[in-house]
Amino acid sequence: MKNHYDFSKMKGVKNPYTKYLKQPITMRVDCESVEYFKSLAEESGIPYQTLINLYLRDCTVNHRKLQMKWAS
């Protein structure tokens, strides 16, 4: 880098893409679900974590809610 550049007077700018970053979490998922997404990952060439995220994103965008019926 050239010596005549002076970065001390630069103003910082907030990254406009930070709201689109992913948040790392820990969650427990049963083995069958993980294996299902891993098999889809092999077929599509997309990492299984990305497939899970895409599925959850689709549920979010379409406001899908899980309908559960408990056995009595």
Buried (B, 14 or more C-beta within 10 A) or exposed (E): EEEEEEEEEEEEEEEEEEEEEEEEEEEEEEEEEEEBBEEBBEEEEEEBEEBBEEEEEEEEEEEEEEEEEEEE
